[in-house]
Amino acid sequence: MSTQKEKDRLELLQGTLDLLILRTLIFGPQHGQGIGRAIQQTTKDVLLVEHGALYPALQRLEERGWIAAEWGTSANNRKARFYRLTPAGRKQLVKETTKWRRLAAAIGRVLGPEAGEG
Amino acid sequence: MFGRKRKHSDFKAEIEAHLELETERFKEQGLSEEEARMAARRAFGNVTRAEERFYESGRWLWWDHLLQDLRFGLRMLRKNPGFTLVAVLTLALGIGANTAIFSLLNVIMLRELPVQSPKQLLLFGKGRAGGSDGQFASTELYSYPFYRGMRQKNQAFSDVSAILSLLFTKMHGAVGGSAELEPMDVQLVAGNYFSFLGVKAILGRSFTQAEDEPASGHPVAMASYAWWDRRFARDPAAIGKTVTLGSTVYTIIGVTPPGFFGTTVGESPDLWIPLSMEKQVSPGWNGLDDNAFQSLYILGRLKQGVSAGQAQANVNLLARQIWQDQAGATLTKRQQEDLAHAQIELTSAARGLSRIRFRASMPLQILMAVVGLVLLIACANIANLSLARGTAREREIAVRMSLGAGRARLIRQMLTENLLLALSGGAVGVVLAWWAGGGLLAMIPHGPEPLPLDVAPDARVLGFTFIVSLVTALFCGMAPALRATRITLGNSLKEGRGRISAASRTPLAKALIVSQVALSLVLLIGAGLFLRTLVNLASVNTGFNKENVLLFGIDPPAVGYKEDLRLVNLYQQIEQRVSALPGVRADSISFFTFDEGEWTGSVSVLGRTPTPEDDMIVTNNVVGPGYFATLGISLLLGRSFGPQDTANSPKVAVINETFAKWYLPGGSPIGRHFGLGGDPAHSNDIEVVGVVKNAKYQDLRERPFPAAYYPYTQHVQYLNDFEVRYTGSPEAIIPEVRQAIRQVDRSLPVAYSGTLMQQVNRSMEGQSLIARLSTFFGVLAAFLACIGIYGLTSYGVTRRTNEIGIRMALGADGSGVLWMVMRESLTLVALGVAIGIPVALAAARLVSVVLYGLTAADPTTLTLAALLMIAVAALAGYLPARRAAKVDPMVALRYE
């Protein structure tokens, strides 16, 4: 059924997005717009994060206690909500990173060396 | 996650901030204010969606939806008070009937005794027998010595206790030294009975082990809560008061808790007295040391870790030893056989002992099935109503769907409405059931007074009702909800308010009508079978004349009579004095009349001894000389008893036709001899002096059974029955009879216990209960089905007014239109009948044991029920059809 498919897709996206957010926050507190921007820049625009999806994800991570938030002032003197990594979040990041690396490596092995595309 | 820490406005502010930052950034890249804002929005995506997701996360969404659905449902139900009222009442009847029957079933068949760990209790035997059994090695009833042995030596039980298998009902005793005698029910129990059950006195103390010995040494009594309440208005000073029964004075030492009615369901003793007082309570009995006087029920409480199977093995091993010891060194051949066959079965006593259970279980199961069917029909009716309403709500649903409501959500909404209906119906039903429960209890076959049972709904009953209501909601709601939400938006929105695409709803509605007719027919056929059974029973030839006979109860042992000549004189004087009264045609003292228990035993005839295959059992009665005249049992041969039959004259008996045919065949039985008791060594000392017609003794259904009557002059024993054949009005005669007996002995307790006719009718109460209730429910079901048919047809006529008008304008006449409409509903009815008959035939076979004088496939009943169903259904279809036939073509054509 269609709802089932949608759920699968969401879950995949969620996991990935969560990892990216946590990873971005390792460099220090950042507000939502900054996080979105940072992901876009580091992935050289490969991963386009829809900002609308970002905030519910931030909310979820906050509820799980992996990130904490408070209102502050941005570099250009605007009010913004800043997120920072909690110790639990740091642990989660290590866990997720390891998992992701192993998954990527495994998939890499299955797919074999990059075939002559050039 | 009920509350949330973060406010929605905070989240909104954050998104606002984000958009500001993005706009800023785009502006830095050289876009205009306007363009930058647009770009920021675009990059963000759907703001509302994000907010919704924020709102939905961490919330019990279904709970929110449920509350919404409930609010909306209540509003919808309030908006249609007519529909709501009809639906709730229909469901209340259906659910209430189920609750009422279930609460009876619960109390009689399911509820556990209010004692400590009832599941550990096991009964020796099945608890089907009662009274006393003289046969060696009885596995249903046990002697006192057997109980003692079992209690001492068994290894399976933490304790074993015993109760006398019969309750002494209506013993006459004096409370606190008063001269007035009042009736009370007395139960004899072993000294450890209360401690064994773990029932503690709420006042005073209960019996202890010490109460078992010595015999006759403990004139003490425990009072039941109900009796304490009734007799002493719960005065604590009751402890220490005395009760005089016969010549023994008992001291009340304690009161049992209010919920405790003893261990036999359907009995409620007023007093419990230790078994060690048996000789005082029932003079003449010698149960305490007689191995052959087997009259006790034995209960065991399983030891921790012992299985019922292990206990059974242990008990049987031990029982064999005890019986062997009792019989002594030499067992007769018959005793050896008995011993070889004896196998004690341990059955659970968690729910108490009950002979009521055996009697009532079949009627209750039948009634449970009947009310189940009624509920199904009620469901079908509600479903049909909801369908019609669904059609009316089609536009509303279409609008809601087009506004984005999901189908699942709409179905859930409609189910919630049904749930509200069903739960309200259930609540009203519980009240109905509570109210009806007492009345139902009075109809259970028992005795002159209602069963002492507490039918107030308990947790199990309420749980049952709740589940039934849920299932009901699903049953009535699912189909209409699915149906109503399967609509094509475009069409429904385009249609006018009054015009609805009704064609699509009719197949389901028709199927519902067909099943309603079929189920109603099943109930009607059942009701017919039960009613005819009742009629058959009422016209059974009882062998006695049940009219114009009054029954009295006397209690000689209560005022100190012994089983000797003085007792015989008392009987004779009562008979003489009462027969001299004007309006009395005949009278007699007797052991039994009809359906009062029995004394059966085997007889021996010269040249023929009982064997296990041919046990030569007869049912015995001890009577006065006027018995046959009083009961109207015709004498076929020889004579009745007379003054010549005295204690010293040769022993005589009057037998019935079956006795003569079975055991004394060939030639006239008059003057021939037989012996009482199976032992052929016992002399053939009883001479047959008369033969009477067969009669019914225990039950109207019983087959002819051999019977023997003996004169009380030769069988001196306590007799309680005194019956009087009268002419004229009983109201005048009853006080005169009392007066005459008082002249014989001022102190002798006398109670009027109704007419023989009432007694016979009481034996049909179970049947009558089934017949009355199934008729009521059958008619109710047919009525509901008719409402369904009426609704459907009437709806069809309204919808087709236009078409009918055209037909009539083109020359169709009224009767043609009438027939056209009727044909549709009659087709449904015919289909329902065609389905209902085979179903009824199959169902009737299950209840054939309670039928009498007809088969389950009784053609008369089938035909009558089917005709009745068709007739009322035709009437239900005719009313709207007649309306159709009267349609004025001009009006119809202008319609819309």
Interface residues (C-beta under 8 A of the other chain):
Chain A: H31 G32 Q33 G34 R37 E50 H51 G52 A53 Y55 P56 Q59 R60 E63 S74 N76 R78 K79 A80 R81
Chain B: R6 F11 A13 E14 I15 A17 H18 E20 L21 E22 E24 R25 A43 F44 G45 N46 V47 R49 A50 R53 F54 S57 G58
